[in-house]
């Protein structure tokens, strides 16, 4: 059980990871101020928790006006991403492990060549924020052959299945 106080809001939550038989994140309680009420959190459906052979992705908080906060776990040697957005800004913070974050502007330069790839080597040993901006395809690569990579991810807007803003394109 995790108990949090943030901006005058008290809530308890249970976070369960892959391999658990108990399910996914569930916000249980809140206290006043209404910013993260049970009803507003549920209007978009349950919080996402996805596990596959690459690792896991767990949505922690989703709001309509402050975006979405998630935790991403990447298995050793795995690349995740290779997509871009029209309007969504994202910020990645590696908190455990070592990663290579790659970004490339979508489209072609005037001479017809692809835009150059920008690379950021990041680590949980030295916390840094790397921003993914609209119009740039991006990925994150776990550089370890043995350790999981844990990344906190924030997006300025929540995923909307009725109007998706994620388009596959390799960096």
C-alpha positions in Angstrom: 0.0 0.0 0.0 1.3 3.4 -0.9 0.0 6.5 0.8 0.5 9.9 -0.8 -0.3 13.5 -0.1 0.0 15.8 -3.1 -1.5 19.3 -3.6 -3.8 18.7 -0.6 -5.1 15.4 -2.0 -4.8 12.3 0.1 -5.1 9.0 -1.7 -4.1 5.4 -1.2 -3.1 3.1 -4.0 -2.1 -0.4 -4.7 0.5 -1.0 -7.3 1.0 -4.5 -8.7 3.5 -5.6 -11.2 3.8 -8.3 -13.8 3.6 -11.8 -12.3 1.2 -10.7 -9.6 -2.1 -12.4 -9.5 -3.8 -9.3 -8.0 -4.3 -7.1 -11.1 -3.3 -3.5 -11.8 -3.1 -0.1 -10.1 -6.3 0.9 -8.4 -6.9 4.2 -6.7 -8.9 3.5 -3.6 -9.5 6.7 -1.6 -9.2 10.4 -1.8 -9.8 13.4 0.4 -11.6 16.6 -0.8 -10.4 19.2 -3.2 -11.7 17.0 -6.1 -8.8 17.2 -8.4 -8.3 13.4 -8.5 -11.7 12.1 -7.6 -12.6 8.5 -8.2 -15.2 9.5 -10.8 -12.8 11.7 -12.8 -10.1 9.0 -12.8 -12.6 6.4 -14.0 -14.2 8.4 -16.8 -11.4 7.2 -19.1 -11.6 3.6 -18.0 -9.3 1.7 -15.6 -5.6 2.7 -15.4 -3.6 0.8 -18.0 -1.2 -1.9 -17.0 0.4 -3.8 -19.8 2.9 -6.6 -19.7 4.5 -8.3 -22.6 7.9 -9.9 -23.5 9.5 -6.4 -23.6 8.6 -5.5 -20.0 5.7 -3.5 -18.5 3.9 -0.2 -18.8 1.8 1.0 -15.8 -0.2 4.2 -15.8 -0.1 5.8 -12.3 -2.1 9.0 -12.8 -4.3 10.2 -15.6 -5.9 13.7 -15.6 -7.7 15.6 -18.3 -5.8 18.9 -17.5 -2.4 17.8 -16.3 -1.6 14.8 -18.5 -0.6 11.3 -17.6 2.2 9.8 -15.5 3.4 6.3 -16.0 6.2 3.9 -15.1 7.8 1.9 -17.9 10.0 -1.2 -17.2 12.1 -2.5 -20.1 13.7 -5.9 -20.0 17.4 -6.2 -20.8 18.4 -5.2 -24.3 14.9 -4.1 -25.3 14.0 -1.1 -27.4 10.6 0.6 -26.9 9.0 3.4 -28.8 9.8 4.1 -32.4 6.8 6.4 -32.7 5.9 10.0 -32.8 3.1 12.4 -31.9 1.4 15.4 -33.6 0.5 17.2 -30.3 1.8 15.1 -27.3 4.9 16.2 -25.3 6.5 13.6 -23.2 9.3 13.7 -20.6 11.4 10.6 -19.7 13.4 10.2 -16.5 15.4 7.0 -16.1 15.5 6.1 -12.4 17.2 2.7 -12.6 19.5 1.3 -15.2 21.2 2.8 -18.3 19.5 3.8 -21.5 20.0 5.4 -24.9 17.2 7.7 -25.9 17.1 8.5 -29.6 15.0 11.2 -31.3 14.8 12.2 -35.0 12.6 14.8 -36.7 10.0 13.2 -38.9 10.1 13.9 -42.6 13.0 14.8 -44.9 15.5 17.6 -45.2 15.6 19.9 -48.3 18.1 17.6 -50.0 15.8 14.5 -49.4 17.9 13.0 -46.6 16.5 12.0 -43.2 17.1 14.4 -40.4 20.0 13.4 -38.1 19.4 11.3 -35.0 19.9 13.0 -31.6 21.1 10.6 -28.9 21.0 11.0 -25.1 22.8 8.4 -22.9 21.0 8.5 -19.5 21.3 6.6 -16.2 19.5 6.2 -12.9 22.8 7.2 -11.4 22.5 10.7 -12.8 18.8 11.8 -13.0 18.1 13.8 -16.2 14.9 14.8 -18.0 14.7 14.2 -21.8 11.8 15.7 -23.6 10.1 14.1 -26.6 8.5 16.9 -28.6 5.8 16.7 -31.3 7.0 15.8 -34.7 10.0 13.8 -33.5 10.1 10.0 -33.6 11.7 8.6 -30.5 12.7 5.4 -28.7 14.4 4.2 -25.5 16.9 1.4 -25.5 17.9 -0.6 -22.4 21.7 -0.8 -22.7 22.0 -3.6 -20.1 22.1 -7.3 -21.0 21.1 -8.3 -17.4 19.2 -5.5 -15.6 15.7 -4.0 -16.1 15.4 -0.4 -17.0 12.9 1.7 -15.1 11.7 5.0 -16.6 9.2 7.5 -15.3 7.2 9.0 -18.2 5.0 12.1 -18.2 2.8 13.1 -21.1 1.0 16.5 -21.3 -2.2 14.8 -22.4 -3.6 11.3 -21.7 -4.0 8.7 -24.4 -7.3 9.0 -26.2 -8.3 5.8 -28.0 -11.0 7.8 -29.9 -8.3 10.1 -31.2 -4.9 8.4 -31.0 -1.8 10.5 -31.5 0.8 7.8 -31.8 2.3 7.0 -35.2 4.9 4.2 -35.8 8.2 5.3 -37.4 11.6 3.9 -36.6 14.2 6.4 -35.4 
